[in-house]
Amino acid sequence: MKAVEISSFGGPEVLRLVDRPDPQPQAGELLIQVAASGVNRPDVVQRTGHYPVPAGASDIPGLEVAGEVVGGDSAELAQAGLKLGDRVCALVAGGGYAQLCTAPIAQCLPYPQGLSDVEAASLPETFFTGWSNVFDRAALQAGETFLIQGGSSGIGVTAIQLAKARGARVLVTAGSDEKCEACLKLGADHAINYKTQDFKEEVKRLTDGAGVNVILDMVAGSYVAREVECLTEDGRLVIIAVQGGTKAEFNAALVLRKRLTITGSTLRPRPIAFKQRIAQACLEQVWPFLANRTIKPVIYTTFAAQDAQDPTGSGAAKAHSLMESNQHIGKIVLTW
């Protein structure tokens, strides 16, 4: 099969289109003929050498795929309500940038009705992450106020729509007026341009000083101190990335007085049983919203993983360059 590998740690140019042996599904797995692969920030972090591959996972980057089931034990497939020829999207621990990819059956879901390969490939990483952190860890409830740091990112556009569909008031930060406008069009109640406005002061103004109930943070670093001040009593801060740095200093007395919860998580190394529970929740609670288009995948652009004019794998390199530029709104997807 053709696959995109990380030839050495470095910039986007280290991504190379190569021949790899076809993967073989093990017990509890199926094999997918990949039509599209989602591109995510962890792929970039892995490429630069700062996100070690979990034990037993493929070194090929890519955490979400969509395509046709072409292999797997028929009895195991039947038990999951699947068969050869079905189209599924899947969360994987690696191996997504390839023509063929194995995936735990428990982490595979049928396409929501009416979605394309590209749209389906954009779902697993962001929707599993969003559901697990916003609703399982932070327990966001209808009527609560929710702040998303980075509302125009792949996870951000997902979290906006999930929270609005479930009755929350949504505030977001984004790095340009264009991105703020895109977030508002997706349903956010207010958008704060963090390059021209102080998000802490804006949150206080927009909530009449009360603060927000939940914050989803992909920045960390110096943001944490201001986020502690932005939270109302019994507020919850969930950190899912550290793009602003791993060190944070904040007023611990506020955590005590306001009974705050500061938590965080990574999804990739979690066991299959944990991800299976998220998959089932998404199938029951989120997939109907996707099927009726209450929630829509937001695809910024696609790149062909195989380019007849440039066999080096420039499609993946271009995708990573775009992600690192932070110019995109929503998801970037590779097609095969």
Secondary structure, DSSP 8 states (H G I E B T S, - for coil): -EEEEE-SSSSGGGEEEEE-------TTEEEEEEEEEEE-HHHHHHHTT-S---TTS-SS--SEEEEEEEEE-HHHHHHTT--TT-EEEEE-SS--SBSEEEEEGGGEEE--TT--HHHHHTSHHHHHHHIIIIIIIS---TT-EEEEESTTSHHHHHHHHHHHHTT-EEEEEESSHHHHHHHHHTT-SEEEETTTS-HHHHHHHHTTT--EEEEEES--TTHHHHHHHHEEEEEEEEE---TT-S-----HHHHHHTT-EEEE--STTS-HHHHHHHHHHHHHHTHHHHHTTSS---EEEEEESSBTTBTTTHHHHHHHHHHHHT---SEEEEE-
